[in-house]
């Protein structure tokens, strides 16, 4: 991903993620929800989580709650050729819905030919459990649920969901990535971007149904969940920066996710966003 801040453009050097799966997710281990008060992966609340209702969102209103969310990204206009435009974001039947090309006849900035949506949390979080139930877009855009904070001297990112199953060759790809673009001396002293990328095989087609995406983030580790299944754990060596939560769709040539005018009916649906802190 890249972000525009003021007049500066930050980029990362990536190539198409290789098709070497590190593991396969055992979907038979998925957890059935007993309640909504606790993370799906910890339905008995063994780790003593406290739901932060003030910052969670069931998306049950008629309009986006702008006390919680920016209705567009205030710092990044989009990765060409797809521009982030507020017209593509709506709340419908208790869900957040992100679509494509709802901007009508509005002229787009140079280099952009299509639009999609982006919402960003106004609250920054440091550690906790973050969860969303979503159905990814079945069209050639990346559906994202991720966290980042772009600062002059400190910029890290955790990608909870960054997948493009609208492309047939990506339907079973469960991507997981954590990035450090820069960090001050007392936070790791990073001057050159690095990432820890892993790809998992998901036996079902990811775009075919709703799935629950979870992140357990502590000072010691970063754990990734899908449908309550722990599929990745990483040691937390650098991710100690307060981060904002993002939901968006975007173009991304590294996933082959480039606009197709014959497939403009894609929709990214999110039923809820919930966040917990340990008591």
Secondary structure, DSSP 8 states (H G I E B T S, - for coil): --EEETTEEE--------S--SEEE-GGG----S-SSS-GGGTT-TT-EEE-TTT-B---SSS--TTTEESS-SS---STTEEE-GGGEEEETTEEEE-S--STT----TT--EEE-EEEEEEEE-SEEEEEEEE--SSSSEEEEEEEEE-SS-EEEEEEEEE-TTSGGGTTEEEEEEEEEEB-GGGT-B-S-EEEEEEEEESS-GGGS-EEEEEEE-SSEEEEEETTEEEEEEE-SS--S-EEEEEEEE-BGGGTB---TT-----EEEEEEEEEEE-
